[in-house]
Amino acid sequence: MPKKVLIADDTEFFRTALRDILLGAGYTVVGEAANGAEALDMAVELKPDLVILDVVMPVKNGLEAAKAISALNLPLKIVMCTSLGYEPIVEEAIRSGASGYIIKPLSEAKVLNTLNSII
């Protein structure tokens, strides 16, 4: 099971909610980014096992960040997390390198079931 997680969401509320869920399940949150560009830099620097990316973020959105992180061939998994749950966005997320997708609003069961399904 991946233990080190990087969270990227432009909303502090969702970062906090994800962090609380992950910490409660035994994960270590190694970093939090407010945009996709920060997430890309932090993925290289912190070497997480898992990156959770919001789709809609400033500077570099989650799909762009997922493509860039995937291109680095780092040994990590990417999960997208967003309120945009319609099929074209999900398909684009998978093409961008995501292994899973979490639809907001967040629930502990939804987050952990998604993470457990990709591990």
Backbone as CSV, one residue per row, in Angstrom:
resi,resn,N_x,N_y,N_z,CA_x,CA_y,CA_z,C_x,C_y,C_z
1,MET,0.845,-1.184,0.000,0.000,0.000,0.000,0.887,1.242,0.000
2,PRO,0.614,2.183,-0.922,1.388,3.431,-0.894,1.170,4.144,0.430
3,LYS,2.224,4.655,0.986,2.112,5.320,2.275,2.324,6.819,2.187
4,LYS,3.191,7.283,1.291,3.500,8.711,1.207,2.632,9.356,0.131
5,VAL,1.854,10.364,0.545,0.879,10.976,-0.359,1.125,12.470,-0.483
6,LEU,1.012,12.963,-1.714,1.028,14.388,-2.017,-0.386,14.774,-2.427
7,ILE,-0.934,15.812,-1.801,-2.276,16.296,-2.101,-2.158,17.621,-2.856
8,ALA,-2.893,17.746,-3.962,-2.911,19.005,-4.709,-4.356,19.413,-4.973
9,ASP,-4.764,20.497,-4.347,-6.102,21.058,-4.529,-5.999,22.533,-4.201
10,ASP,-6.657,23.372,-4.982,-6.560,24.812,-4.746,-7.429,25.277,-3.589
11,THR,-8.237,24.393,-3.041,-9.103,24.743,-1.924,-8.555,24.125,-0.635
12,GLU,-8.207,24.967,0.310,-7.647,24.481,1.575,-8.607,23.536,2.292
13,PHE,-9.909,23.816,2.208,-10.906,22.960,2.849,-10.776,21.512,2.379
14,PHE,-10.646,21.303,1.060,-10.544,19.944,0.535,-9.199,19.317,0.850
15,ARG,-8.130,20.114,0.836,-6.829,19.567,1.239,-6.897,19.066,2.670
16,THR,-7.505,19.845,3.545,-7.625,19.468,4.952,-8.483,18.211,5.109
17,ALA,-9.596,18.149,4.391,-10.476,16.979,4.472,-9.749,15.726,4.001
18,LEU,-9.042,15.821,2.876,-8.271,14.677,2.388,-7.178,14.286,3.362
19,ARG,-6.465,15.271,3.860,-5.382,14.997,4.813,-5.924,14.248,6.023
20,ASP,-7.036,14.690,6.571,-7.614,14.039,7.750,-8.005,12.586,7.453
21,ILE,-8.610,12.353,6.287,-8.990,10.987,5.900,-7.747,10.111,5.768
22,LEU,-6.741,10.632,5.075,-5.528,9.849,4.830,-4.762,9.553,6.112
23,LEU,-4.607,10.556,6.956,-3.889,10.348,8.216,-4.606,9.322,9.079
24,GLY,-5.932,9.395,9.095,-6.720,8.441,9.875,-6.593,7.015,9.383
25,ALA,-6.233,6.854,8.100,-6.095,5.519,7.510,-4.646,5.033,7.495
26,GLY,-3.734,5.807,8.096,-2.358,5.360,8.201,-1.412,5.861,7.125
27,TYR,-1.892,6.724,6.244,-1.023,7.306,5.225,-0.212,8.452,5.834
28,THR,0.894,8.802,5.184,1.692,9.962,5.551,1.535,10.991,4.449
29,VAL,1.069,12.176,4.796,0.936,13.254,3.817,2.263,14.003,3.802
30,VAL,3.008,13.861,2.698,4.341,14.453,2.611,4.317,15.881,2.082
31,GLY,3.197,16.300,1.499,3.119,17.664,0.994,1.727,18.007,0.519
32,GLU,1.487,19.323,0.417,0.219,19.838,-0.077,0.514,20.976,-1.038
33,ALA,-0.080,20.894,-2.219,0.117,21.909,-3.249,-1.214,22.589,-3.544
34,ALA,-1.150,23.874,-3.902,-2.351,24.645,-4.210,-2.598,24.771,-5.711
35,ASN,-1.676,24.252,-6.535,-1.872,24.272,-7.983,-1.041,23.158,-8.618
36,GLY,-1.287,22.920,-9.900,-0.620,21.828,-10.585,0.876,22.006,-10.749
37,ALA,1.327,23.243,-10.913,2.762,23.494,-11.050,3.489,23.137,-9.755
38,GLU,2.909,23.538,-8.620,3.498,23.165,-7.330,3.501,21.644,-7.169
39,ALA,2.413,20.996,-7.580,2.319,19.539,-7.458,3.420,18.855,-8.259
40,LEU,3.682,19.340,-9.457,4.740,18.764,-10.284,6.094,18.901,-9.591
41,ASP,6.404,20.097,-9.119,7.679,20.317,-8.427,7.796,19.450,-7.176
42,MET,6.707,19.363,-6.411,6.731,18.601,-5.166,6.818,17.093,-5.433
43,ALA,6.224,16.626,-6.523,6.308,15.203,-6.852,7.760,14.810,-7.107
44,VAL,8.495,15.679,-7.797,9.913,15.409,-8.069,10.720,15.459,-6.778
45,GLU,10.461,16.468,-5.972,11.239,16.685,-4.747,10.924,15.674,-3.650
46,LEU,9.641,15.397,-3.427,9.222,14.608,-2.269,9.095,13.105,-2.553
47,LYS,9.023,12.724,-3.812,8.927,11.332,-4.222,7.824,10.553,-3.488
48,PRO,6.582,11.040,-3.596,5.479,10.327,-2.944,5.168,9.020,-3.673
49,ASP,4.434,8.151,-2.998,3.936,6.922,-3.610,2.647,7.190,-4.380
50,LEU,1.944,8.246,-3.966,0.630,8.561,-4.511,0.464,10.071,-4.573
51,VAL,-0.103,10.555,-5.691,-0.428,11.975,-5.840,-1.924,12.075,-6.093
52,ILE,-2.605,12.869,-5.286,-4.029,13.127,-5.488,-4.151,14.549,-6.038
53,LEU,-4.684,14.670,-7.266,-4.765,15.947,-7.956,-6.207,16.363,-8.207
54,ASP,-6.544,17.578,-7.821,-7.805,18.171,-8.235,-7.700,18.466,-9.731
55,VAL,-8.784,18.352,-10.467,-8.742,18.637,-11.902,-8.641,20.136,-12.151
56,VAL,-9.466,20.927,-11.468,-9.518,22.364,-11.721,-8.667,23.090,-10.684
57,MET,-7.502,23.575,-11.143,-6.589,24.346,-10.294,-5.947,25.432,-11.150
58,PRO,-5.485,26.501,-10.509,-4.806,27.561,-11.258,-3.385,27.155,-11.668
59,VAL,-2.784,27.966,-12.492,-1.417,27.848,-12.988,-1.280,26.650,-13.930
60,LYS,-1.482,25.451,-13.428,-1.469,24.219,-14.229,-2.576,23.354,-13.646
61,ASN,-3.546,22.984,-14.499,-4.650,22.197,-13.952,-4.204,20.764,-13.672
62,GLY,-5.081,19.993,-13.047,-4.719,18.642,-12.643,-4.426,17.709,-13.797
63,LEU,-5.130,17.874,-14.920,-4.877,17.030,-16.083,-3.491,17.325,-16.656
64,GLU,-3.139,18.593,-16.742,-1.801,18.971,-17.224,-0.726,18.465,-16.264
65,ALA,-0.980,18.608,-14.976,-0.015,18.136,-13.976,0.129,16.620,-14.050
66,ALA,-0.982,15.905,-14.223,-0.923,14.438,-14.325,-0.084,14.013,-15.523
67,LYS,-0.282,14.670,-16.670,0.513,14.344,-17.864,1.993,14.583,-17.605
68,ALA,2.311,15.727,-17.001,3.714,16.070,-16.744,4.350,15.116,-15.734
69,ILE,3.604,14.770,-14.685,4.129,13.848,-13.677,4.302,12.453,-14.285
70,SER,3.336,12.015,-15.069,3.430,10.699,-15.716,4.639,10.624,-16.642
71,ALA,4.930,11.716,-17.334,6.055,11.742,-18.274,7.402,11.569,-17.567
72,LEU,7.449,11.832,-16.277,8.692,11.681,-15.519,9.008,10.225,-15.186
73,ASN,8.024,9.345,-15.394,8.188,7.912,-15.105,8.617,7.649,-13.667
74,LEU,8.057,8.405,-12.743,8.329,8.179,-11.325,7.501,6.992,-10.841
75,PRO,7.978,6.255,-9.851,7.224,5.101,-9.346,6.106,5.542,-8.395
76,LEU,5.050,6.126,-8.963,3.929,6.598,-8.152,2.631,6.404,-8.911
77,LYS,1.546,6.490,-8.171,0.197,6.416,-8.734,-0.421,7.809,-8.646
78,ILE,-1.300,8.111,-9.594,-2.009,9.382,-9.613,-3.504,9.104,-9.514
79,VAL,-4.167,9.859,-8.637,-5.614,9.796,-8.496,-6.145,11.212,-8.684
80,MET,-7.146,11.359,-9.532,-7.774,12.657,-9.733,-8.919,12.801,-8.730
81,CYS,-9.150,14.016,-8.298,-10.200,14.297,-7.323,-10.889,15.596,-7.741
82,THR,-12.184,15.515,-8.047,-12.866,16.706,-8.543,-14.377,16.574,-8.460
83,SER,-15.043,17.685,-8.624,-16.497,17.681,-8.688,-16.977,17.483,-10.125
84,LEU,-16.059,17.475,-11.086,-16.400,17.284,-12.498,-16.410,15.798,-12.817
85,GLY,-17.547,15.147,-12.620,-17.599,13.701,-12.756,-18.137,13.199,-14.072
86,TYR,-18.262,14.054,-15.090,-18.809,13.533,-16.328,-17.736,12.807,-17.137
87,GLU,-18.201,11.853,-17.953,-17.339,10.860,-18.578,-16.152,11.408,-19.376
88,PRO,-16.298,12.457,-20.189,-15.123,12.940,-20.938,-13.963,13.375,-20.034
89,ILE,-14.260,13.949,-18.887,-13.202,14.357,-17.954,-12.545,13.125,-17.340
90,VAL,-13.336,12.129,-16.995,-12.788,10.893,-16.427,-11.875,10.220,-17.457
91,GLU,-12.329,10.148,-18.699,-11.514,9.525,-19.751,-10.215,10.298,-19.966
92,GLU,-10.282,11.620,-19.973,-9.081,12.444,-20.123,-8.126,12.233,-18.947
93,ALA,-8.666,12.086,-17.751,-7.830,11.843,-16.573,-7.067,10.528,-16.715
94,ILE,-7.735,9.491,-17.193,-7.078,8.199,-17.379,-5.998,8.307,-18.460
95,ARG,-6.307,9.003,-19.549,-5.300,9.206,-20.604,-4.116,10.029,-20.098
96,SER,-4.360,10.865,-19.095,-3.304,11.716,-18.538,-2.420,10.979,-17.539
97,GLY,-2.766,9.750,-17.227,-1.927,8.967,-16.327,-2.564,8.616,-14.998
98,ALA,-3.814,8.998,-14.795,-4.473,8.698,-13.521,-4.875,7.228,-13.454
99,SER,-4.719,6.667,-12.265,-5.120,5.285,-12.016,-6.502,5.204,-11.379
100,GLY,-7.001,6.330,-10.885,-8.288,6.358,-10.220,-8.869,7.745,-10.208
101,TYR,-10.109,7.840,-9.747,-10.857,9.091,-9.806,-11.804,9.165,-8.618
102,ILE,-11.747,10.251,-7.854,-12.634,10.467,-6.710,-13.527,11.667,-7.023
103,ILE,-14.839,11.466,-6.899,-15.790,12.544,-7.154,-16.142,13.220,-5.828
104,LYS,-16.042,14.564,-5.807,-16.450,15.340,-4.640,-17.971,15.404,-4.629
105,PRO,-18.601,15.509,-3.470,-18.009,15.744,-2.161,-17.308,14.487,-1.646
106,LEU,-16.303,14.726,-0.828,-15.481,13.645,-0.301,-16.181,12.910,0.827
107,SER,-15.962,11.616,0.856,-16.341,10.816,2.020,-15.177,9.873,2.281
108,GLU,-14.995,9.510,3.515,-13.905,8.620,3.869,-13.988,7.314,3.080
109,ALA,-15.181,6.740,3.010,-15.345,5.469,2.300,-14.999,5.612,0.826
110,LYS,-15.453,6.688,0.193,-15.188,6.901,-1.227,-13.688,7.044,-1.498
111,VAL,-13.018,7.834,-0.677,-11.577,8.053,-0.856,-10.810,6.753,-0.650
112,LEU,-11.052,6.077,0.451,-10.296,4.866,0.773,-10.614,3.714,-0.178
113,ASN,-11.863,3.586,-0.608,-12.204,2.550,-1.588,-11.471,2.780,-2.906
114,THR,-11.398,4.026,-3.345,-10.674,4.338,-4.578,-9.194,4.016,-4.432
115,LEU,-8.600,4.458,-3.337,-7.165,4.190,-3.141,-6.896,2.690,-3.033
116,ASN,-7.746,1.968,-2.319,-7.553,0.521,-2.172,-7.702,-0.204,-3.515
117,SER,-8.509,0.348,-4.421,-8.730,-0.314,-5.705,-7.542,-0.170,-6.658
118,ILE,-6.680,0.810,-6.414,-5.541,0.997,-7.322,-4.228,0.444,-6.775
119,ILE,-4.261,0.002,-5.552,-3.031,-0.472,-4.906,-2.827,-1.937,-5.196
